[in-house]
Amino acid sequence: DVKVTQSSRYLVKRTGEKVFLECVQDMDHENMFWYRQDPGLGLRLIYFSYDVKMKEKGDIPEGYSVSREKKERFSLILESASTNQTSMYLCASSSPADQTFSYNSPLHFGNGTRLTVT
Amino acid sequence: DAKTTQPNSMESNEEEPVHLPCNHSTISGTDYIHWYRQLPSQGPEYVIHGLTSNVNNRMASLAIAEDRKSSTLILHRATLRDAAVYYCILRNPGTASKLTFGTGTRLQVTL
């Protein structure tokens, strides 16, 4: 089974701190994603990466950056944490598999990091 | 982007079938219909997907209307472990990597 591991289950940080959220997958997947989940808003895509050192903005990239130096690891960075970034953060990965149908490859999610910024 | 509409919540009795509806009236010809579910305290997990024909797998069945403007996820015998939020999502080659999750349907299963 695919395993997507997020380094922390719970995290509490102070306003202005630089925050790193780490995600590792063990299935050699090319695609990796960061979402945040807030009540009433569903999951919203922050950034995604389809290869090492490649990244694309999602729907809400403001205030975030990402790093993908190795295929298995995708980091989300909050340069200066703010209280409105308090949220559940979910990492996911997928494989392009057959290039024709890659857009149907399932996403495999980690169990999330609940970040509180005070 | 084509959007989906789902009821906020549904209830079911254990061991009875559950039909979870999804409307996607602006679906395009290249959109696949995907379903995910999110159990409490976990990330979402893939359930099933289809294009035009009905689909079955070990978790569920997907029934797609002939005009593709709606679909129904069918859990044949709900168990307490099926209590989750179910998301209906459209995917196409143009937005392949950008899944848009709405707020889904919260399914409660009672004894």
Contacts between the chains, C-beta under 8 A, distances in Angstrom:
chain1	res1	chain2	res2	distance
A	4	B	43	7.5
A	31	B	97	6.1
A	33	B	97	7.4
A	33	B	99	7.9
A	35	B	101	7.5
A	40	B	103	6.5
A	41	B	103	7.3
A	42	B	87	7.6
A	42	B	101	4.7
A	42	B	102	4.9
A	42	B	103	4.6
A	42	B	104	6.8
A	43	B	44	7.2
A	43	B	87	7.9
A	43	B	99	7.9
A	43	B	101	3.7
A	44	B	101	7.8
A	45	B	98	5.6
A	45	B	99	7.0
A	45	B	100	7.3
A	48	B	97	5.3
A	48	B	98	7.0
A	50	B	97	6.4
A	56	B	97	7.2
A	58	B	98	6.3
A	59	B	98	7.4
A	59	B	100	7.6
A	90	B	43	5.1
A	90	B	44	7.5
A	91	B	43	8.0
A	92	B	43	7.1
A	92	B	44	8.0
A	102	B	96	6.4
A	103	B	32	7.4
A	103	B	91	5.3
A	103	B	92	6.6
A	103	B	93	5.4
A	103	B	95	8.0
A	103	B	96	3.1
A	103	B	97	7.6
A	104	B	32	5.6
A	104	B	34	7.6
A	104	B	49	5.9
A	104	B	91	6.4
A	106	B	46	3.5
A	106	B	49	7.9
A	107	B	36	7.7
A	107	B	44	7.5
A	107	B	46	6.7
A	107	B	99	6.4
A	108	B	45	7.9
A	108	B	46	7.6
A	109	B	42	7.8
A	109	B	43	2.9
A	109	B	44	5.1
A	109	B	45	6.8
A	110	B	43	5.4
A	111	B	41	7.0
A	111	B	42	5.3
A	111	B	43	5.3
A	112	B	42	7.7
A	112	B	43	5.6
